[in-house]
Amino acid sequence: MPAATRTARRSPPAVAVLVIDGVRLLDVTGPLEVFDVATTLGAPYDVVVCSPDGDDVRASSGLRIGVDRAVADVGEVDTLVVPGGEFLVAAAPPDALLDGVRALAAGARRVTSVCAGSFALAEAGLLDGRRATTHWRHTATLARRYPAVEVDEESIYVRDGDLLTSAGVTAGIDLALALVEEDAGDEIAHAVARDLVVFMRRFGEQPQLSVPSRTLRARRRSLAALCDTIAADPAADHSVPMLALRAGMSVRHLGRTFRQEVGCTPAEYVAAVRLEAAVNLLRGGETLAAAARRAGLGSEQTLRRRLRTRPADPVPAHD
């Protein structure tokens, strides 16, 4: 990649998305949607979808992806996006893909990957001595296969200088939003997130799995709906009596059933979701008072106390 002193850059920024047969569709379309919405909101991007030979490719889902041009015809780009696919984990990335990665990365200001795309960057030697991440199911494999890479097993995305790698699938949206924020500012990035109905922008240091994702999914439909309601609006009235009323259970029965199916008490679950929401808001630039209010924690003092005393993982995790 070029030295940091390089300033000659096309406007709007040129983005190349490098695809190959077997790519995961959402790894491609997630970032594309972010760049497209940013363009409609006044922060234009010049996006090209390319493949090693210029031929269309077929995603792992079977859908055909139209390709604009071959790697050799792309020229210099501002940002390279390398989507992933399970084939990159199962075996060494194909030479044609690696050649394309190296060719496009050589002139790019930023090189990024989504999900298992980090395996292609690592195989190309771009991640040696750098921090990186990938889908949580594959972090151990990435670390074992490429010991020169410092693998972050937790973060949604990791930035190490001009290299950005993201976790699985929808994390590509978070990564692309971070790129838009860097290029066009926080206001545009927030507007894009709202347009895409992204409930809350996630930041790189956040864990790949949220509280609802880490806990057991309740088998009872009423409890599953209850958990979804808590996560969707942490600041609402989620007192145990109110939760019991919504679930159509007694307080005692709710407590017993919730612990059996989710792995913690209703109050513990609400507290964990609210604290996670507050931390995410703080990472997004909110003040302590605003984060506490929006997350349902009430006061700045309560949030400060919860931050000081929070355990490493407030609710039990389950695969």
SULQUIJO-V256297 format. One record per residue. RES is the residue in three letters. SS is DSSP state (~ for helix, > for strand, _ for the rest). PHI is phi in whole degrees, -180 to 180 (none if undefined). PSI is psi as a letter, one per 20 degrees, with the letter a starting at -180 (none if undefined). Layout:
res/ss/phi/psi
RES/SS/PHI/PSI
RES/SS/PHI/PSI
//
This chain:
res/ss/phi/psi
MET/_/none/q
PRO/_/-72/r
ALA/_/-69/r
ALA/_/-66/i
THR/_/-78/i
ARG/_/-65/p
THR/_/-122/h
ALA/_/-66/o
ARG/_/-148/p
ARG/_/-70/q
SER/_/-128/p
PRO/_/-70/r
PRO/>/-59/p
ALA/>/-89/p
VAL/>/-121/p
ALA/>/-108/p
VAL/>/-107/o
LEU/>/-93/o
VAL/_/-120/q
ILE/_/-153/r
ASP/_/-53/p
GLY/_/94/i
VAL/_/-65/q
ARG/_/-82/p
LEU/~/-59/g
LEU/~/-68/h
ASP/~/-63/h
VAL/~/-88/g
THR/~/-74/h
GLY/~/-58/g
PRO/~/-60/h
LEU/~/-60/g
GLU/~/-64/h
VAL/~/-62/g
PHE/~/-65/h
ASP/~/-66/g
VAL/~/-65/g
ALA/~/-58/h
THR/~/-63/g
THR/~/-67/h
LEU/_/-93/j
GLY/_/101/j
ALA/_/-119/m
PRO/_/-71/q
TYR/>/-127/q
ASP/>/-104/n
VAL/>/-102/p
VAL/>/-128/p
VAL/>/-98/p
CYS/>/-128/q
SER/>/-133/r
PRO/_/-54/g
ASP/_/-111/j
GLY/_/87/i
ASP/_/-80/q
ASP/_/-61/q
VAL/>/-125/r
ARG/>/-116/p
ALA/_/-70/r
SER/_/-61/h
SER/_/-78/i
GLY/_/101/i
LEU/_/-75/p
ARG/>/-82/p
ILE/>/-108/p
GLY/_/-73/p
VAL/_/-110/p
ASP/_/-79/g
ARG/>/-166/r
ALA/>/-80/q
VAL/~/-54/g
ALA/~/-62/h
ASP/~/-101/j
VAL/_/-82/g
GLY/_/81/a
GLU/_/-75/p
VAL/_/-127/q
ASP/_/-77/g
THR/>/-135/p
LEU/>/-106/p
VAL/>/-116/p
VAL/>/-114/o
PRO/_/-71/r
GLY/_/-106/a
GLY/_/-178/q
GLU/~/-61/h
PHE/~/-63/h
LEU/~/-74/h
VAL/~/-87/h
ALA/~/-70/h
ALA/_/-153/r
ALA/_/-63/p
PRO/_/-58/q
PRO/_/-64/q
ASP/~/-59/h
ALA/~/-61/h
LEU/~/-68/g
LEU/~/-63/g
ASP/~/-61/g
GLY/~/-66/g
VAL/~/-60/g
ARG/~/-65/g
ALA/~/-64/g
LEU/~/-77/h
ALA/~/-67/h
ALA/_/-60/h
GLY/_/-113/j
ALA/_/-89/q
ARG/_/-75/h
ARG/>/-134/p
VAL/>/-121/p
THR/>/-131/q
SER/>/-140/q
VAL/>/-119/p
CYS/_/57/c
ALA/_/-74/j
GLY/~/-59/h
SER/~/-63/h
PHE/~/-65/h
ALA/~/-68/g
LEU/~/-63/g
ALA/~/-66/g
GLU/~/-64/h
ALA/_/-78/i
GLY/_/85/j
LEU/_/-80/i
LEU/_/-103/j
ASP/_/-59/p
GLY/_/74/j
ARG/_/-119/q
ARG/>/-82/q
ALA/>/-158/r
THR/_/-140/r
THR/_/-159/a
HIS/_/-55/q
TRP/_/-59/h
ARG/_/-71/i
HIS/_/-116/j
THR/~/-63/h
ALA/~/-65/h
THR/~/-65/g
LEU/~/-61/g
ALA/~/-66/h
ARG/~/-71/g
ARG/~/-76/h
TYR/_/-128/m
PRO/_/-64/i
ALA/_/-78/i
VAL/_/-95/p
GLU/>/-87/n
VAL/>/-87/p
ASP/_/-94/o
GLU/_/-84/i
GLU/_/-110/g
SER/>/-70/q
ILE/_/-67/g
TYR/>/-148/q
VAL/>/-128/p
ARG/>/-112/p
ASP/>/-130/n
GLY/_/66/c
ASP/_/-91/j
LEU/>/-111/p
LEU/>/-129/p
THR/>/-123/q
SER/>/-126/r
ALA/_/-76/a
GLY/_/-73/q
VAL/_/55/d
THR/_/-66/i
ALA/~/-63/h
GLY/~/-62/h
ILE/~/-67/g
ASP/~/-62/g
LEU/~/-63/g
ALA/~/-64/h
LEU/~/-63/h
ALA/~/-65/h
LEU/~/-66/g
VAL/~/-63/g
GLU/~/-61/g
GLU/~/-64/h
ASP/~/-83/g
ALA/~/-122/i
GLY/_/103/r
ASP/~/-66/h
GLU/~/-63/g
ILE/~/-65/g
ALA/~/-61/g
HIS/~/-65/h
ALA/~/-65/h
VAL/~/-64/g
ALA/~/-60/g
ARG/~/-65/g
ASP/~/-63/h
LEU/_/-85/j
VAL/_/57/l
VAL/_/-83/o
PHE/_/-56/g
MET/_/-149/p
ARG/_/-59/p
ARG/_/-103/q
PHE/_/-110/q
GLY/_/-55/h
GLU/_/-78/i
GLN/_/-66/q
PRO/>/-63/q
GLN/_/-61/h
LEU/_/-108/p
SER/_/-76/r
VAL/~/-56/g
PRO/~/-60/h
SER/~/-76/h
ARG/~/-82/h
THR/_/-93/r
LEU/_/-63/q
ARG/_/-85/p
ALA/_/-61/p
ARG/_/-75/h
ARG/_/-70/p
ARG/~/-61/h
SER/~/-65/h
LEU/~/-74/h
ALA/~/-61/g
ALA/~/-65/h
LEU/~/-63/g
CYS/~/-62/g
ASP/~/-63/g
THR/~/-64/g
ILE/~/-63/g
ALA/~/-67/h
ALA/~/-73/h
ASP/_/-146/m
PRO/_/-60/h
ALA/_/-83/i
ALA/_/-70/r
ASP/_/-75/o
HIS/_/-119/k
SER/_/-63/q
VAL/~/-60/g
PRO/~/-60/h
MET/~/-68/g
LEU/~/-62/g
ALA/~/-63/h
LEU/~/-63/g
ARG/~/-64/h
ALA/~/-82/i
GLY/_/71/k
MET/_/-130/r
SER/_/-74/q
VAL/~/-58/g
ARG/~/-66/g
HIS/~/-66/h
LEU/~/-61/g
GLY/~/-60/g
ARG/~/-67/g
THR/~/-69/h
PHE/~/-62/g
ARG/~/-63/g
GLN/~/-64/g
GLU/~/-95/h
VAL/~/-106/h
GLY/_/101/j
CYS/_/-155/r
THR/_/-79/r
PRO/~/-57/g
ALA/~/-65/h
GLU/~/-64/h
TYR/~/-65/g
VAL/~/-60/g
ALA/~/-62/g
ALA/~/-67/g
VAL/~/-63/g
ARG/~/-66/g
LEU/~/-66/g
GLU/~/-62/g
ALA/~/-62/g
ALA/~/-64/g
VAL/~/-63/g
ASN/~/-63/g
LEU/~/-66/h
LEU/~/-63/g
ARG/~/-65/h
GLY/_/-86/j
GLY/_/104/j
GLU/_/-71/q
THR/_/-74/r
LEU/~/-59/g
ALA/~/-65/g
ALA/~/-67/g
ALA/~/-64/g
ALA/~/-62/g
ARG/~/-66/g
ARG/~/-70/h
ALA/~/-90/i
GLY/_/87/j
LEU/_/-92/i
GLY/_/87/e
SER/_/-118/r
GLU/~/-61/h
GLN/~/-64/g
THR/~/-63/g
LEU/~/-64/g
ARG/~/-59/g
ARG/~/-65/g
ARG/~/-66/h
LEU/~/-67/h
ARG/~/-73/h
THR/~/-107/i
ARG/_/-65/q
PRO/_/-74/r
ALA/_/-60/h
ASP/_/-142/o
PRO/_/-71/i
VAL/_/-131/q
PRO/_/-65/p
ALA/_/-94/q
HIS/_/-140/p
ASP/_/-77/none
//
